[in-house]
């Protein structure tokens, strides 16, 4: 599936978080939402990204914005990662990569001459009506939270 273009409706989903609680896109209607897709729990880049967002959570909350992380590991992996890093927002288990595929982030990747399917680090801002308003492809982790907060401020 292709990446979701800004202006398009965000695909619906329901996934479980690190506490085994369900989160559906519709639960976040009426306010902006950051949904970021990352390759794997407890890897260096993914940990840096999650902890950066964790540390900026009060700024996101002041803007009335929730943050959801999504990757294709199971709930047990999410629970361990969240506990190790004191993650203070939901990280969602997309065990079979169905939601990753819907959002176009489940793509063919290559490393050391081997190709495989995996998540390409991507972040979406979804508006109160459920439309994608911003998308960052192949996200660079440094200062990502600051860039997201600036984009959210600009949407006000």
N, CA, C and O atoms as a GROMACS GRO file, in nm:
protein
  624
    1UNK      N    1   0.084  -0.118   0.000
    1UNK     CA    2   0.000   0.000   0.000
    1UNK      C    3   0.089   0.125   0.000
    1UNK      O    4   0.197   0.125   0.058
    2UNK      N    5   0.042   0.230  -0.065
    2UNK     CA    6   0.120   0.354  -0.067
    2UNK      C    7   0.108   0.431   0.064
    2UNK      O    8   0.015   0.409   0.142
    3UNK      N    9   0.203   0.520   0.088
    3UNK     CA   10   0.195   0.609   0.202
    3UNK      C   11   0.070   0.695   0.189
    3UNK      O   12   0.024   0.720   0.078
    4UNK      N   13   0.014   0.739   0.300
    4UNK     CA   14  -0.106   0.821   0.300
    4UNK      C   15  -0.065   0.966   0.273
    4UNK      O   16   0.018   1.022   0.344
    5UNK      N   17  -0.125   1.024   0.172
    5UNK     CA   18  -0.092   1.162   0.135
    5UNK      C   19  -0.165   1.261   0.226
    5UNK      O   20  -0.277   1.234   0.267
    6UNK      N   21  -0.102   1.374   0.258
    6UNK     CA   22  -0.172   1.479   0.332
    6UNK      C   23  -0.302   1.517   0.261
    6UNK      O   24  -0.308   1.527   0.138
    7UNK      N   25  -0.405   1.538   0.342
    7UNK     CA   26  -0.538   1.568   0.290
    7UNK      C   27  -0.628   1.447   0.283
    7UNK      O   28  -0.750   1.461   0.274
    8UNK      N   29  -0.569   1.328   0.286
    8UNK     CA   30  -0.647   1.204   0.280
    8UNK      C   31  -0.688   1.159   0.420
    8UNK      O   32  -0.622   1.191   0.519
    9UNK      N   33  -0.796   1.084   0.424
    9UNK     CA   34  -0.844   1.026   0.551
    9UNK      C   35  -0.743   0.922   0.600
    9UNK      O   36  -0.693   0.841   0.522
   10UNK      N   37  -0.714   0.926   0.729
   10UNK     CA   38  -0.624   0.826   0.789
   10UNK      C   39  -0.700   0.694   0.803
   10UNK      O   40  -0.815   0.694   0.847
   11UNK      N   41  -0.639   0.582   0.766
   11UNK     CA   42  -0.705   0.452   0.779
   11UNK      C   43  -0.737   0.418   0.925
   11UNK      O   44  -0.655   0.440   1.015
   12UNK      N   45  -0.856   0.364   0.946
   12UNK     CA   46  -0.897   0.323   1.080
   12UNK      C   47  -0.811   0.207   1.129
   12UNK      O   48  -0.762   0.127   1.050
   13UNK      N   49  -0.793   0.200   1.260
   13UNK     CA   50  -0.722   0.087   1.320
   13UNK      C   51  -0.766   0.070   1.464
   13UNK      O   52  -0.818   0.163   1.526
   14UNK      N   53  -0.744  -0.048   1.515
   14UNK     CA   54  -0.757  -0.078   1.658
   14UNK      C   55  -0.642  -0.173   1.692
   14UNK      O   56  -0.630  -0.281   1.634
   15UNK      N   57  -0.559  -0.131   1.787
   15UNK     CA   58  -0.444  -0.210   1.830
   15UNK      C   59  -0.433  -0.204   1.982
   15UNK      O   60  -0.491  -0.116   2.046
   16UNK      N   61  -0.359  -0.299   2.038
   16UNK     CA   62  -0.336  -0.304   2.183
   16UNK      C   63  -0.201  -0.241   2.217
   16UNK      O   64  -0.104  -0.250   2.142
   17UNK      N   65  -0.198  -0.176   2.334
   17UNK     CA   66  -0.076  -0.109   2.378
   17UNK      C   67   0.004  -0.195   2.476
   17UNK      O   68  -0.026  -0.313   2.496
   18UNK      N   69   0.104  -0.134   2.536
   18UNK     CA   70   0.193  -0.203   2.629
   18UNK      C   71   0.121  -0.253   2.754
   18UNK      O   72   0.174  -0.338   2.826
   19UNK      N   73   0.000  -0.202   2.782
   19UNK     CA   74  -0.079  -0.246   2.897
   19UNK      C   75  -0.193  -0.339   2.853
   19UNK      O   76  -0.282  -0.371   2.931
   20UNK      N   77  -0.188  -0.381   2.726
   20UNK     CA   78  -0.289  -0.467   2.664
   20UNK      C   79  -0.426  -0.398   2.652
   20UNK      O   80  -0.529  -0.465   2.643
   21UNK      N   81  -0.425  -0.264   2.650
   21UNK     CA   82  -0.548  -0.187   2.634
   21UNK      C   83  -0.563  -0.151   2.486
   21UNK      O   84  -0.466  -0.120   2.417
   22UNK      N   85  -0.689  -0.156   2.439
   22UNK     CA   86  -0.717  -0.125   2.298
   22UNK      C   87  -0.717   0.026   2.274
   22UNK      O   88  -0.764   0.105   2.356
   23UNK      N   89  -0.663   0.063   2.158
   23UNK     CA   90  -0.666   0.202   2.110
   23UNK      C   91  -0.713   0.198   1.966
   23UNK      O   92  -0.658   0.125   1.883
   24UNK      N   93  -0.815   0.278   1.938
   24UNK     CA   94  -0.866   0.288   1.801
   24UNK      C   95  -0.848   0.432   1.755
   24UNK      O   96  -0.854   0.525   1.836
   25UNK      N   97  -0.826   0.451   1.627
   25UNK     CA   98  -0.811   0.585   1.572
   25UNK      C   99  -0.930   0.671   1.612
   25UNK      O  100  -0.914   0.788   1.649
   26UNK      N  101  -1.049   0.615   1.605
   26UNK     CA  102  -1.171   0.692   1.636
   26UNK      C  103  -1.172   0.743   1.780
   26UNK      O  104  -1.240   0.841   1.808
   27UNK      N  105  -1.099   0.679   1.870
   27UNK     CA  106  -1.092   0.724   2.009
   27UNK      C  107  -1.027   0.862   2.021
   27UNK      O  108  -1.044   0.930   2.122
   28UNK      N  109  -0.953   0.903   1.920
   28UNK     CA  110  -0.876   1.027   1.924
   28UNK      C  111  -0.939   1.137   1.839
   28UNK      O  112  -0.878   1.242   1.819
   29UNK      N  113  -1.060   1.115   1.789
   29UNK     CA  114  -1.128   1.215   1.707
   29UNK      C  115  -1.150   1.342   1.789
   29UNK      O  116  -1.172   1.336   1.910
   30UNK      N  117  -1.143   1.456   1.723
   30UNK     CA  118  -1.168   1.584   1.789
   30UNK      C  119  -1.044   1.656   1.834
   30UNK      O  120  -1.053   1.769   1.883
   31UNK      N  121  -0.929   1.596   1.818
   31UNK     CA  122  -0.803   1.658   1.858
   31UNK      C  123  -0.692   1.607   1.766
   31UNK      O  124  -0.705   1.501   1.705
   32UNK      N  125  -0.582   1.682   1.756
   32UNK     CA  126  -0.472   1.634   1.673
   32UNK      C  127  -0.406   1.511   1.735
   32UNK      O  128  -0.409   1.492   1.857
   33UNK      N  129  -0.348   1.430   1.650
   33UNK     CA  130  -0.284   1.305   1.692
   33UNK      C  131  -0.156   1.284   1.613
   33UNK      O  132  -0.155   1.300   1.491
   34UNK      N  133  -0.051   1.248   1.682
   34UNK     CA  134   0.073   1.204   1.617
   34UNK      C  135   0.074   1.052   1.622
   34UNK      O  136   0.062   0.992   1.728
   35UNK      N  137   0.090   0.990   1.504
   35UNK     CA  138   0.108   0.846   1.495
   35UNK      C  139   0.243   0.824   1.428
   35UNK      O  140   0.264   0.860   1.312
   36UNK      N  141   0.334   0.765   1.503
   36UNK     CA  142   0.465   0.740   1.444
   36UNK      C  143   0.491   0.590   1.438
   36UNK      O  144   0.460   0.515   1.531
   37UNK      N  145   0.547   0.550   1.326
   37UNK     CA  146   0.578   0.409   1.300
   37UNK      C  147   0.728   0.392   1.310
   37UNK      O  148   0.805   0.469   1.252
   38UNK      N  149   0.771   0.292   1.385
   38UNK     CA  150   0.913   0.268   1.405
   38UNK      C  151   0.943   0.119   1.385
   38UNK      O  152   0.855   0.035   1.404
   39UNK      N  153   1.066   0.087   1.346
   39UNK     CA  154   1.098  -0.052   1.311
   39UNK      C  155   1.092  -0.154   1.424
   39UNK      O  156   1.031  -0.259   1.408
   40UNK      N  157   1.153  -0.124   1.539
   40UNK     CA  158   1.165  -0.231   1.638
   40UNK      C  159   1.190  -0.176   1.777
   40UNK      O  160   1.268  -0.083   1.796
   41UNK      N  161   1.121  -0.234   1.874
   41UNK     CA  162   1.140  -0.197   2.014
   41UNK      C  163   1.284  -0.218   2.058
   41UNK      O  164   1.350  -0.313   2.016
   42UNK      N  165   1.330  -0.128   2.145
   42UNK     CA  166   1.458  -0.142   2.216
   42UNK      C  167   1.581  -0.144   2.125
   42UNK      O  168   1.686  -0.196   2.165
   43UNK      N  169   1.571  -0.088   2.006
   43UNK     CA  170   1.690  -0.068   1.922
   43UNK      C  171   1.735   0.076   1.943
   43UNK      O  172   1.657   0.158   1.991
   44UNK      N  173   1.856   0.109   1.906
   44UNK     CA  174   1.910   0.240   1.944
   44UNK      C  175   1.829   0.356   1.885
   44UNK      O  176   1.790   0.446   1.960
   45UNK      N  177   1.803   0.357   1.756
   45UNK     CA  178   1.728   0.467   1.695
   45UNK      C  179   1.586   0.475   1.746
   45UNK      O  180   1.534   0.584   1.770
   46UNK      N  181   1.522   0.361   1.763
   46UNK     CA  182   1.384   0.359   1.810
   46UNK      C  183   1.375   0.403   1.956
   46UNK      O  184   1.279   0.469   1.996
   47UNK      N  185   1.474   0.367   2.035
   47UNK     CA  186   1.478   0.410   2.174
   47UNK      C  187   1.499   0.560   2.182
   47UNK      O  188   1.432   0.628   2.259
   48UNK      N  189   1.591   0.614   2.101
   48UNK     CA  190   1.614   0.759   2.101
   48UNK      C  191   1.488   0.834   2.061
   48UNK      O  192   1.455   0.936   2.121
   49UNK      N  193   1.416   0.783   1.961
   49UNK     CA  194   1.294   0.848   1.916
   49UNK      C  195   1.188   0.844   2.027
   49UNK      O  196   1.127   0.946   2.057
   50UNK      N  197   1.166   0.729   2.086
   50UNK     CA  198   1.064   0.714   2.189
   50UNK      C  199   1.095   0.800   2.312
   50UNK      O  200   1.004   0.863   2.367
   51UNK      N  201   1.220   0.803   2.354
   51UNK     CA  202   1.254   0.880   2.474
   51UNK      C  203   1.248   1.030   2.446
   51UNK      O  204   1.216   1.108   2.535
   52UNK      N  205   1.278   1.070   2.324
   52UNK     CA  206   1.265   1.211   2.285
   52UNK      C  207   1.118   1.254   2.294
   52UNK      O  208   1.087   1.361   2.347
   53UNK      N  209   1.028   1.170   2.244
   53UNK     CA  210   0.885   1.200   2.251
   53UNK      C  211   0.837   1.194   2.396
   53UNK      O  212   0.756   1.276   2.439
   54UNK      N  213   0.887   1.097   2.470
   54UNK     CA  214   0.853   1.086   2.614
   54UNK      C  215   0.888   1.216   2.687
   54UNK      O  216   0.808   1.269   2.764
   55UNK      N  217   1.008   1.266   2.661
   55UNK     CA  218   1.055   1.386   2.731
   55UNK      C  219   0.978   1.511   2.689
   55UNK      O  220   0.976   1.610   2.763
   56UNK      N  221   0.918   1.510   2.572
   56UNK     CA  222   0.841   1.625   2.523
   56UNK      C  223   0.690   1.609   2.546
   56UNK      O  224   0.612   1.691   2.498
   57UNK      N  225   0.649   1.505   2.618
   57UNK     CA  226   0.506   1.474   2.629
   57UNK      C  227   0.424   1.589   2.686
   57UNK      O  228   0.312   1.612   2.642
   58UNK      N  229   0.476   1.661   2.783
   58UNK     CA  230   0.398   1.772   2.840
   58UNK      C  231   0.372   1.880   2.735
   58UNK      O  232   0.265   1.941   2.736
   59UNK      N  233   0.466   1.904   2.646
   59UNK     CA  234   0.446   2.002   2.539
   59UNK      C  235   0.339   1.955   2.441
   59UNK      O  236   0.258   2.035   2.394
   60UNK      N  237   0.337   1.824   2.409
   60UNK     CA  238   0.232   1.771   2.323
   60UNK      C  239   0.096   1.785   2.391
   60UNK      O  240  -0.003   1.823   2.328
   61UNK      N  241   0.092   1.755   2.520
   61UNK     CA  242  -0.034   1.762   2.594
   61UNK      C  243  -0.086   1.906   2.601
   61UNK      O  244  -0.207   1.929   2.592
   62UNK      N  245   0.005   2.004   2.616
   62UNK     CA  246  -0.038   2.145   2.617
   62UNK      C  247  -0.104   2.184   2.486
   62UNK      O  248  -0.190   2.272   2.483
   63UNK      N  249  -0.065   2.118   2.378
   63UNK     CA  250  -0.125   2.144   2.247
   63UNK      C  251  -0.249   2.057   2.222
   63UNK      O  252  -0.308   2.062   2.115
   64UNK      N  253  -0.286   1.979   2.323
   64UNK     CA  254  -0.403   1.893   2.311
   64UNK      C  255  -0.382   1.776   2.217
   64UNK      O  256  -0.478   1.722   2.161
   65UNK      N  257  -0.258   1.736   2.201
   65UNK     CA  258  -0.222   1.631   2.104
   65UNK      C  259  -0.176   1.504   2.175
   65UNK      O  260  -0.091   1.510   2.264
   66UNK      N  261  -0.232   1.391   2.135
   66UNK     CA  262  -0.187   1.261   2.184
   66UNK      C  263  -0.079   1.208   2.089
   66UNK      O  264  -0.070   1.251   1.974
   67UNK      N  265   0.000   1.116   2.138
   67UNK     CA  266   0.105   1.050   2.060
   67UNK      C  267   0.087   0.900   2.071
   67UNK      O  268   0.067   0.847   2.181
   68UNK      N  269   0.094   0.832   1.958
   68UNK     CA  270   0.090   0.686   1.955
   68UNK      C  271   0.210   0.636   1.874
   68UNK      O  272   0.235   0.685   1.764
   69UNK      N  273   0.282   0.539   1.928
   69UNK     CA  274   0.387   0.472   1.853
   69UNK      C  275   0.334   0.337   1.806
   69UNK      O  276   0.256   0.273   1.876
   70UNK      N  277   0.377   0.295   1.687
   70UNK     CA  278   0.332   0.167   1.631
   70UNK      C  279   0.451   0.094   1.571
   70UNK      O  280   0.530   0.153   1.496
   71UNK      N  281   0.464  -0.034   1.603
   71UNK     CA  282   0.564  -0.119   1.537
   71UNK      C  283   0.515  -0.264   1.542
   71UNK      O  284   0.424  -0.297   1.618
   72UNK      N  285   0.576  -0.350   1.460
   72UNK     CA  286   0.523  -0.486   1.446
   72UNK      C  287   0.570  -0.589   1.548
   72UNK      O  288   0.581  -0.707   1.515
   73UNK      N  289   0.598  -0.549   1.670
   73UNK     CA  290   0.627  -0.647   1.774
   73UNK      C  291   0.500  -0.668   1.858
   73UNK      O  292   0.404  -0.591   1.846
   74UNK      N  293   0.500  -0.771   1.942
   74UNK     CA  294   0.381  -0.804   2.019
   74UNK      C  295   0.371  -0.721   2.148
   74UNK      O  296   0.460  -0.643   2.181
   75UNK      N  297   0.260  -0.739   2.219
   75UNK     CA  298   0.232  -0.664   2.342
   75UNK      C  299   0.342  -0.687   2.446
   75UNK      O  300   0.380  -0.593   2.516
   76UNK      N  301   0.391  -0.808   2.459
   76UNK     CA  302   0.496  -0.836   2.558
   76UNK      C  303   0.622  -0.755   2.529
   76UNK      O  304   0.685  -0.703   2.621
   77UNK      N  305   0.657  -0.743   2.403
   77UNK     CA  306   0.773  -0.662   2.364
   77UNK      C  307   0.749  -0.516   2.398
   77UNK      O  308   0.838  -0.447   2.449
   78UNK      N  309   0.628  -0.468   2.370
   78UNK     CA  310   0.592  -0.328   2.400
   78UNK      C  311   0.601  -0.303   2.552
   78UNK      O  312   0.654  -0.201   2.595
   79UNK      N  313   0.550  -0.397   2.631
   79UNK     CA  314   0.551  -0.382   2.776
   79UNK      C  315   0.694  -0.372   2.829
   79UNK      O  316   0.725  -0.288   2.914
   80UNK      N  317   0.780  -0.458   2.780
   80UNK     CA  318   0.919  -0.458   2.825
   80UNK      C  319   0.989  -0.327   2.786
   80UNK      O  320   1.058  -0.266   2.867
   81UNK      N  321   0.970  -0.286   2.661
   81UNK     CA  322   1.031  -0.162   2.611
   81UNK      C  323   0.980  -0.041   2.690
   81UNK      O  324   1.059   0.043   2.733
   82UNK      N  325   0.849  -0.034   2.709
   82UNK     CA  326   0.790   0.080   2.780
   82UNK      C  327   0.840   0.087   2.924
   82UNK      O  328   0.868   0.195   2.976
   83UNK      N  329   0.852  -0.029   2.988
   83UNK     CA  330   0.901  -0.030   3.126
   83UNK      C  331   1.048   0.012   3.132
   83UNK      O  332   1.086   0.093   3.217
   84UNK      N  333   1.130  -0.043   3.044
   84UNK     CA  334   1.274  -0.012   3.043
   84UNK      C  335   1.299   0.138   3.023
   84UNK      O  336   1.390   0.195   3.083
   85UNK      N  337   1.218   0.201   2.937
   85UNK     CA  338   1.243   0.340   2.898
   85UNK      C  339   1.144   0.439   2.959
   85UNK      O  340   1.145   0.557   2.924
   86UNK      N  341   1.058   0.392   3.050
   86UNK     CA  342   0.956   0.478   3.113
   86UNK      C  343   0.873   0.554   3.010
   86UNK      O  344   0.852   0.674   3.022
   87UNK      N  345   0.828   0.483   2.909
   87UNK     CA  346   0.748   0.544   2.802
   87UNK      C  347   0.613   0.585   2.862
   87UNK      O  348   0.545   0.504   2.924
   88UNK      N  349   0.576   0.710   2.842
   88UNK     CA  350   0.457   0.767   2.905
   88UNK      C  351   0.344   0.794   2.804
   88UNK      O  352   0.261   0.883   2.824
   89UNK      N  353   0.342   0.718   2.698
   89UNK     CA  354   0.236   0.726   2.598
   89UNK      C  355   0.217   0.586   2.540
   89UNK      O  356   0.305   0.502   2.555
   90UNK      N  357   0.104   0.561   2.475
   90UNK     CA  358   0.080   0.426   2.423
   90UNK      C  359   0.173   0.390   2.306
   90UNK      O  360   0.190   0.468   2.212
   91UNK      N  361   0.232   0.274   2.315
   91UNK     CA  362   0.302   0.216   2.200
   91UNK      C  363   0.224   0.090   2.163
   91UNK      O  364   0.198   0.004   2.248
   92UNK      N  365   0.189   0.081   2.038
   92UNK     CA  366   0.091  -0.018   1.994
   92UNK      C  367   0.156  -0.134   1.920
   92UNK      O  368   0.249  -0.116   1.841
   93UNK      N  369   0.104  -0.253   1.948
   93UNK     CA  370   0.154  -0.377   1.889
   93UNK      C  371   0.077  -0.408   1.761
   93UNK      O  372  -0.043  -0.436   1.764
   94UNK      N  373   0.147  -0.404   1.650
   94UNK     CA  374   0.090  -0.439   1.519
   94UNK      C  375   0.155  -0.570   1.476
   94UNK      O  376   0.227  -0.575   1.376
   95UNK      N  377   0.129  -0.676   1.552
   95UNK     CA  378   0.197  -0.806   1.537
   95UNK      C  379   0.210  -0.853   1.392
   95UNK      O  380   0.316  -0.902   1.352
   96UNK      N  381   0.105  -0.837   1.314
   96UNK     CA  382   0.107  -0.888   1.177
   96UNK      C  383   0.133  -0.778   1.073
   96UNK      O  384   0.121  -0.802   0.953
   97UNK      N  385   0.168  -0.660   1.118
   97UNK     CA  386   0.201  -0.545   1.031
   97UNK      C  387   0.084  -0.499   0.943
   97UNK      O  388   0.107  -0.433   0.842
   98UNK      N  389  -0.038  -0.532   0.981
   98UNK     CA  390  -0.154  -0.492   0.901
   98UNK      C  391  -0.170  -0.341   0.898
   98UNK      O  392  -0.192  -0.283   0.792
   99UNK      N  393  -0.158  -0.276   1.013
   99UNK     CA  394  -0.173  -0.130   1.019
   99UNK      C  395  -0.053  -0.064   0.952
   99UNK      O  396  -0.069   0.036   0.882
  100UNK      N  397   0.064  -0.118   0.974
  100UNK     CA  398   0.183  -0.064   0.906
  100UNK      C  399   0.163  -0.067   0.755
  100UNK      O  400   0.199   0.027   0.685
  101UNK      N  401   0.105  -0.175   0.705
  101UNK     CA  402   0.078  -0.186   0.562
  101UNK      C  403  -0.026  -0.085   0.517
  101UNK      O  404  -0.009  -0.021   0.414
  102UNK      N  405  -0.134  -0.069   0.594
  102UNK     CA  406  -0.239   0.029   0.560
  102UNK      C  407  -0.184   0.170   0.547
  102UNK      O  408  -0.230   0.248   0.463
  103UNK      N  409  -0.085   0.202   0.630
  103UNK     CA  410  -0.026   0.335   0.629
  103UNK      C  411   0.094   0.347   0.534
  103UNK      O  412   0.157   0.452   0.526
  104UNK      N  413   0.124   0.238   0.463
  104UNK     CA  414   0.228   0.242   0.361
  104UNK      C  415   0.370   0.235   0.412
  104UNK      O  416   0.464   0.256   0.336
  105UNK      N  417   0.388   0.206   0.540
  105UNK     CA  418   0.522   0.205   0.598
  105UNK      C  419   0.586   0.067   0.599
  105UNK      O  420   0.705   0.055   0.631
  106UNK      N  421   0.510  -0.037   0.564
  106UNK     CA  422   0.562  -0.174   0.556
  106UNK      C  423   0.617  -0.189   0.415
  106UNK      O  424   0.542  -0.207   0.319
  107UNK      N  425   0.749  -0.181   0.403
  107UNK     CA  426   0.813  -0.176   0.272
  107UNK      C  427   0.931  -0.271   0.265
  107UNK      O  428   0.982  -0.319   0.366
  108UNK      N  429   0.970  -0.296   0.142
  108UNK     CA  430   1.090  -0.378   0.122
  108UNK      C  431   1.212  -0.294   0.158
  108UNK      O  432   1.226  -0.180   0.116
  109UNK      N  433   1.299  -0.355   0.237
  109UNK     CA  434   1.422  -0.290   0.280
  109UNK      C  435   1.538  -0.382   0.244
  109UNK      O  436   1.518  -0.499   0.211
  110UNK      N  437   1.658  -0.330   0.251
  110UNK     CA  438   1.773  -0.416   0.228
  110UNK      C  439   1.886  -0.379   0.323
  110UNK      O  440   1.904  -0.263   0.360
  111UNK      N  441   1.960  -0.483   0.359
  111UNK     CA  442   2.077  -0.464   0.445
  111UNK      C  443   2.178  -0.573   0.411
  111UNK      O  444   2.145  -0.692   0.408
  112UNK      N  445   2.298  -0.531   0.386
  112UNK     CA  446   2.406  -0.624   0.353
  112UNK      C  447   2.368  -0.716   0.237
  112UNK      O  448   2.403  -0.834   0.238
  113UNK      N  449   2.298  -0.663   0.138
  113UNK     CA  450   2.261  -0.739   0.020
  113UNK      C  451   2.138  -0.827   0.036
  113UNK      O  452   2.096  -0.892  -0.060
  114UNK      N  453   2.080  -0.831   0.156
  114UNK     CA  454   1.959  -0.909   0.178
  114UNK      C  455   1.837  -0.818   0.179
  114UNK      O  456   1.840  -0.709   0.237
  115UNK      N  457   1.731  -0.863   0.114
  115UNK     CA  458   1.608  -0.785   0.116
  115UNK      C  459   1.507  -0.852   0.211
  115UNK      O  460   1.504  -0.974   0.224
  116UNK      N  461   1.427  -0.770   0.274
  116UNK     CA  462   1.327  -0.817   0.370
  116UNK      C  463   1.220  -0.709   0.383
  116UNK      O  464   1.239  -0.595   0.340
  117UNK      N  465   1.108  -0.745   0.442
  117UNK     CA  466   1.002  -0.648   0.467
  117UNK      C  467   1.018  -0.592   0.608
  117UNK      O  468   1.048  -0.665   0.702
  118UNK      N  469   1.000  -0.461   0.619
  118UNK     CA  470   1.012  -0.397   0.749
  118UNK      C  471   0.949  -0.259   0.748
  118UNK      O  472   0.901  -0.212   0.644
  119UNK      N  473   0.950  -0.196   0.862
  119UNK     CA  474   0.891  -0.063   0.878
  119UNK      C  475   0.993   0.044   0.840
  119UNK      O  476   1.107   0.042   0.887
  120UNK      N  477   0.950   0.136   0.756
  120UNK     CA  478   1.029   0.254   0.725
  120UNK      C  479   0.981   0.362   0.822
  120UNK      O  480   0.863   0.397   0.823
  121UNK      N  481   1.072   0.415   0.901
  121UNK     CA  482   1.038   0.512   1.005
  121UNK      C  483   0.962   0.630   0.944
  121UNK      O  484   1.017   0.705   0.863
  122UNK      N  485   0.836   0.645   0.984
  122UNK     CA  486   0.746   0.744   0.926
  122UNK      C  487   0.656   0.800   1.035
  122UNK      O  488   0.615   0.726   1.125
  123UNK      N  489   0.627   0.929   1.028
  123UNK     CA  490   0.537   0.992   1.126
  123UNK      C  491   0.427   1.068   1.054
  123UNK      O  492   0.450   1.136   0.954
  124UNK      N  493   0.306   1.054   1.108
  124UNK     CA  494   0.190   1.125   1.057
  124UNK      C  495   0.133   1.215   1.166
  124UNK      O  496   0.130   1.178   1.283
  125UNK      N  497   0.088   1.334   1.127
  125UNK     CA  498   0.001   1.414   1.214
  125UNK      C  499  -0.137   1.404   1.151
  125UNK      O  500  -0.156   1.432   1.033
  126UNK      N  501  -0.233   1.365   1.234
  126UNK     CA  502  -0.371   1.348   1.192
  126UNK      C  503  -0.453   1.455   1.264
  126UNK      O  504  -0.439   1.473   1.385
  127UNK      N  505  -0.537   1.526   1.189
  127UNK     CA  506  -0.614   1.634   1.250
  127UNK      C  507  -0.738   1.584   1.322
  127UNK      O  508  -0.766   1.464   1.325
  128UNK      N  509  -0.813   1.676   1.381
  128UNK     CA  510  -0.930   1.643   1.461
  128UNK      C  511  -1.038   1.570   1.382
  128UNK      O  512  -1.120   1.499   1.439
  129UNK      N  513  -1.038   1.588   1.249
  129UNK     CA  514  -1.137   1.522   1.162
  129UNK      C  515  -1.086   1.389   1.106
  129UNK      O  516  -1.155   1.324   1.028
  130UNK      N  517  -0.966   1.348   1.145
  130UNK     CA  518  -0.913   1.219   1.100
  130UNK      C  519  -0.842   1.224   0.967
  130UNK      O  520  -0.825   1.120   0.903
  131UNK      N  521  -0.800   1.342   0.924
  131UNK     CA  522  -0.726   1.356   0.798
  131UNK      C  523  -0.577   1.376   0.826
  131UNK      O  524  -0.539   1.442   0.923
  132UNK      N  525  -0.496   1.320   0.741
  132UNK     CA  526  -0.351   1.340   0.751
  132UNK      C  527  -0.321   1.484   0.709
  132UNK      O  528  -0.360   1.528   0.601
  133UNK      N  529  -0.253   1.557   0.796
  133UNK     CA  530  -0.215   1.695   0.763
  133UNK      C  531  -0.065   1.711   0.739
  133UNK      O  532  -0.022   1.803   0.671
  134UNK      N  533   0.012   1.622   0.795
  134UNK     CA  534   0.158   1.623   0.775
  134UNK      C  535   0.209   1.480   0.774
  134UNK      O  536   0.153   1.392   0.840
  135UNK      N  537   0.315   1.457   0.697
  135UNK     CA  538   0.379   1.326   0.696
  135UNK      C  539   0.529   1.346   0.684
  135UNK      O  540   0.576   1.423   0.600
  136UNK      N  541   0.604   1.276   0.767
  136UNK     CA  542   0.749   1.276   0.758
  136UNK      C  543   0.792   1.137   0.715
  136UNK      O  544   0.760   1.038   0.781
  137UNK      N  545   0.865   1.129   0.606
  137UNK     CA  546   0.914   1.002   0.554
  137UNK      C  547   1.059   0.982   0.597
  137UNK      O  548   1.136   1.078   0.611
  138UNK      N  549   1.096   0.856   0.618
  138UNK     CA  550   1.234   0.821   0.656
  138UNK      C  551   1.285   0.918   0.762
  138UNK      O  552   1.388   0.984   0.744
  139UNK      N  553   1.213   0.924   0.870
  139UNK     CA  554   1.236   1.020   0.978
  139UNK      C  555   1.379   1.012   1.030
  139UNK      O  556   1.433   0.904   1.054
  140UNK      N  557   1.437   1.129   1.044
  140UNK     CA  558   1.564   1.142   1.114
  140UNK      C  559   1.531   1.173   1.259
  140UNK      O  560   1.458   1.268   1.287
  141UNK      N  561   1.585   1.097   1.349
  141UNK     CA  562   1.546   1.105   1.490
  141UNK      C  563   1.587   1.236   1.557
  141UNK      O  564   1.505   1.294   1.628
  142UNK      N  565   1.709   1.286   1.538
  142UNK     CA  566   1.746   1.409   1.610
  142UNK      C  567   1.647   1.523   1.583
  142UNK      O  568   1.615   1.553   1.468
  143UNK      N  569   1.600   1.584   1.690
  143UNK     CA  570   1.508   1.698   1.686
  143UNK      C  571   1.372   1.667   1.626
  143UNK      O  572   1.298   1.760   1.590
  144UNK      N  573   1.336   1.541   1.614
  144UNK     CA  574   1.206   1.507   1.554
  144UNK      C  575   1.090   1.562   1.640
  144UNK      O  576   0.994   1.616   1.585
  145UNK      N  577   1.099   1.548   1.770
  145UNK     CA  578   0.993   1.600   1.858
  145UNK      C  579   0.978   1.751   1.839
  145UNK      O  580   0.865   1.800   1.833
  146UNK      N  581   1.088   1.823   1.830
  146UNK     CA  582   1.081   1.969   1.810
  146UNK      C  583   1.012   2.003   1.678
  146UNK      O  584   0.932   2.096   1.671
  147UNK      N  585   1.044   1.927   1.572
  147UNK     CA  586   0.980   1.952   1.442
  147UNK      C  587   0.830   1.922   1.448
  147UNK      O  588   0.750   1.993   1.388
  148UNK      N  589   0.793   1.816   1.519
  148UNK     CA  590   0.651   1.784   1.534
  148UNK      C  591   0.578   1.894   1.610
  148UNK      O  592   0.469   1.935   1.571
  149UNK      N  593   0.637   1.940   1.718
  149UNK     CA  594   0.573   2.044   1.798
  149UNK      C  595   0.558   2.173   1.718
  149UNK      O  596   0.456   2.241   1.729
  150UNK      N  597   0.659   2.207   1.638
  150UNK     CA  598   0.649   2.327   1.553
  150UNK      C  599   0.537   2.313   1.452
  150UNK      O  600   0.464   2.408   1.426
  151UNK      N  601   0.524   2.196   1.393
  151UNK     CA  602   0.416   2.171   1.295
  151UNK      C  603   0.279   2.179   1.363
  151UNK      O  604   0.185   2.233   1.305
  152UNK      N  605   0.267   2.125   1.484
  152UNK     CA  606   0.141   2.132   1.558
  152UNK      C  607   0.106   2.276   1.594
  152UNK      O  608  -0.010   2.316   1.586
  153UNK      N  609   0.205   2.353   1.633
  153UNK     CA  610   0.183   2.496   1.663
  153UNK      C  611   0.131   2.568   1.539
  153UNK      O  612   0.040   2.651   1.549
  154UNK      N  613   0.188   2.536   1.424
  154UNK     CA  614   0.148   2.601   1.298
  154UNK      C  615   0.005   2.566   1.258
  154UNK      O  616  -0.059   2.641   1.184
  155UNK      N  617  -0.045   2.453   1.305
  155UNK     CA  618  -0.181   2.410   1.272
  155UNK      C  619  -0.287   2.484   1.351
  155UNK      O  620  -0.404   2.486   1.312
  156UNK      N  621  -0.247   2.545   1.461
  156UNK     CA  622  -0.346   2.613   1.548
  156UNK      C  623  -0.413   2.728   1.478
  156UNK      O  624  -0.498   2.795   1.536
   0.00000   0.00000   0.00000
